[in-house]
Amino acid sequence: MNYQTPNWLIILGGFGQIFTALIYPWIRHRVFDWYTDVKQLKPLNQEIAKTYGRYIQGLNFAFGLIAILIPNDLKNGTNLAIAMTALIGAYWVGKVATQIAYYPMYQIPQKTIFKIGSYFMNILFTLFAIVYTWLFILNITS
């Protein structure tokens, strides 16, 4: 059976990834009070933490743009499609695994908006992991 992932699903995932990139600074600031914690680090470690935060934000945005602009290229079975979907899928599977393994040990603020947001973001991360891992599997089997 030759199943094709619909472009709308890939593009939806792309918009979701851009959303995560855009909302990321707000979450760090409002939910986690991240900047207060970072200020307690030595200056070099502050810059390293900020740089990794920008990497995460940049990757989410870039993955989203790729999905929105060239969804057909992500499912055409070429070596590049295989590599990109493997990278994006592994990135989001790793994010979901990290969420499950480590984040339950920590408390997020108990405001309703943060609780709902937490569930929404976890659903998004899981959707990304499924969609892009599924694309990878379809690419290697085509």
C-alpha angles and dihedrals in degrees: 000000000000108000121187122200108232115247091231090063093050091046092047088054088050093054089046091053091050088049090054090050092051096044094044097088092048092050092049091050104037104029104032103024083224097166092058090054093045091053088064091064126088111270095257092049089049090057092046091052092048091047092053089049089054091048090055092047092046094049092049090050094045093047088050093051092049091052094047098043102039110020092148091056090056091060105036097099096240121141089255092052089050092049095046096046090045090052096045093042093048091047092055095039087054091049092051092046090051091049091052097041103042115011099067087068090067131066122232116203110282098231111130093240091056093048092050090043091052092055092044093050092047090051089050093049091049091048090052092048092050098043098047096039088050089051089051091051091048091048095052092046097047 
